[in-house]
Every structure is written in structure tokens, then in C-alpha cells.
Amino acid sequence: MGRENCVFCGIVEGRVESSKILESERVVAFTSLDGGYPLIATKAHIRNWADPLLDEETVQELATTQRKLVQAVMATAEGVSLLSTNEEAAGQSEFHLHIHVMPRVVGDRLVRVEMGPRYNRTELNERAQLYRSKLVELGLV
């Protein structure tokens, strides 16, 4: 999907109507059409958290905005779920980096993460080594 067809780019550029909550140099937060809870999106067209275009300054603004909105939502709910998916296999449907800040109440059944199988220590160590080697391979540490 190109920038011209991206709903989040449309919001940033003012082509798509939105109800903005917060805005900074690199990030905008607005209410979701589905659910009315806050969504935080990058102003630049960044696909997701793995996109090489995502710089540290934007990550910091995302984190700061997320923290502020979690505090505001917690003042209206019993809890908060944060959701950001990466690629179709994980459920990403809009390919522009965004974070859902969803108010929760006990028993709402909105989103539940199903836990996978429990791993033994050897398997956990193997997975940790895999991720450490990928961090090195990708030049991230």
C-alpha cells in the first residue's frame, strides 16, 4: 500500500478526518474508529517496528506518548492492553506503525494472549542464544 492509500498518512496529512488526542514532531495519537480508544501512529510512513526507517528519536516519542496515554486511560479503566502487530502473520492489517492503547475491565474478553507451550531451561537457553545471534547478525548490538 502506498502512502497515498494509507489511512494513517491521510490522518497525518489532514486528508482523513480524525479526533486527535496528542501530537508531537514525529507521533500523533487519535481515537480509533473501532473501539474509540487511543491509537498512536508515527507521522512518517514506517511499516512497523522492524522497518529500518524507524529511528531512535521516533521510538522515544512513541514510548513517551504511550506512557502518557496509558496513564490517561488507566484513569478511566481497570487496566490497559497495548497492541502493535508486525506483518500479516501477526495480524497487522494497516501497514503503518501504530499502537492500540485499549482500556480494559475485568472480564471484558477484549483481547487475550494465548500462551504457547512451556519450554524447559535448555530450550529457553537455545532460544535466547538464537535471538542474541540475530541481534549481532543484524548489527543491533
C-alpha positions in Angstrom: 0.0 0.0 0.0 1.4 3.4 -1.0 1.4 6.4 1.2 -1.5 7.9 -0.8 -3.7 5.0 0.2 -2.5 4.8 3.8 -5.2 5.9 6.3 -2.6 6.9 8.9 -0.7 9.0 6.4 -4.1 10.5 5.5 -4.7 11.4 9.1 -1.2 12.9 9.5 -1.7 15.0 6.3 -5.2 16.1 7.1 -6.8 14.2 4.2 -8.7 11.9 6.6 -10.8 13.2 9.5 -9.6 12.2 13.0 -10.1 13.1 16.6 -6.6 13.9 17.7 -5.6 13.5 21.3 -1.8 14.3 21.3 0.7 15.3 18.7 4.4 15.8 18.6 7.1 16.2 16.0 7.1 12.5 15.0 4.0 11.0 16.5 0.2 11.5 16.5 -2.4 10.0 18.8 -6.1 9.9 17.9 -9.2 7.9 18.7 -9.8 4.6 16.9 -12.9 4.4 14.8 -13.3 0.8 16.1 -13.5 1.0 19.8 -12.9 4.7 20.5 -9.7 4.0 22.3 -6.4 5.8 21.6 -4.2 4.8 18.7 -0.6 6.1 18.4 1.0 6.3 15.0 4.2 7.6 13.5 3.9 10.6 11.3 6.4 9.2 8.8 5.2 6.2 6.8 7.0 3.5 8.7 5.7 0.0 8.1 6.3 -1.5 11.6 8.8 -2.0 14.4 11.2 -3.8 12.1 11.3 -1.1 9.4 14.9 0.3 9.1 13.4 3.8 8.7 12.3 3.7 12.3 14.8 6.0 14.1 15.6 6.2 17.8 14.0 9.7 18.2 10.7 8.3 16.9 11.0 5.3 19.2 11.4 7.7 22.1 8.4 9.8 21.1 6.3 6.6 20.7 7.3 5.5 24.2 6.7 8.9 25.8 3.3 9.2 24.1 2.4 5.6 25.0 3.2 6.2 28.7 1.1 9.4 28.8 -1.9 7.7 27.2 -1.6 4.6 29.4 -1.8 7.0 32.4 -4.8 8.8 31.0 -6.6 5.6 30.0 -5.9 4.0 33.4 -7.8 6.9 35.0 -10.9 5.6 33.2 -10.4 1.8 33.3 -9.2 -1.1 35.4 -6.3 -1.9 33.1 -4.8 -1.2 29.7 -3.6 -3.5 26.9 -1.1 -2.3 24.4 -1.1 -4.0 21.0 1.2 -3.4 18.0 1.4 -6.2 15.3 4.2 -6.7 12.8 3.3 -8.1 9.4 0.3 -10.1 8.2 1.2 -13.3 10.1 0.9 -11.4 13.3 -2.4 -9.7 12.4 -1.2 -6.4 11.0 -3.8 -5.1 8.6 -2.7 -1.4 8.3 0.9 -1.4 7.3 1.9 1.8 9.1 3.4 1.6 12.6 0.7 2.1 15.2 0.0 1.1 18.8 -3.5 0.4 20.2 -4.0 1.6 23.8 -7.1 -0.3 24.9 -8.9 0.3 28.1 -9.8 -2.9 29.9 -12.1 -4.1 32.7 -12.0 -7.4 34.4 -13.9 -10.0 32.3 -14.2 -7.9 29.1 -12.7 -10.6 27.0 -11.5 -8.0 24.5 -8.1 -9.4 23.7 -6.4 -12.3 25.4 -3.0 -13.6 24.5 -2.9 -17.4 24.5 0.3 -18.7 26.0 2.3 -21.1 23.9 3.9 -24.3 25.2 6.1 -24.0 28.3 9.8 -24.5 27.5 12.4 -26.2 29.6 15.6 -24.3 30.6 17.7 -25.9 27.8 15.1 -24.8 25.2 14.9 -21.3 26.7 18.7 -21.0 26.6 18.7 -22.1 22.9 16.1 -19.5 22.0 17.9 -16.8 23.9 21.1 -17.7 22.0 19.2 -17.6 18.7 17.9 -14.1 19.4 21.3 -12.9 20.7 22.9 -14.2 17.5 20.3 -12.4 15.3 20.9 -9.2 17.2 24.6 -9.5 16.3 23.9 -10.6 12.8 21.6 -7.6 12.2 24.1 -5.2 13.8 21.7 -4.2 16.6 24.2 -4.8 19.5 
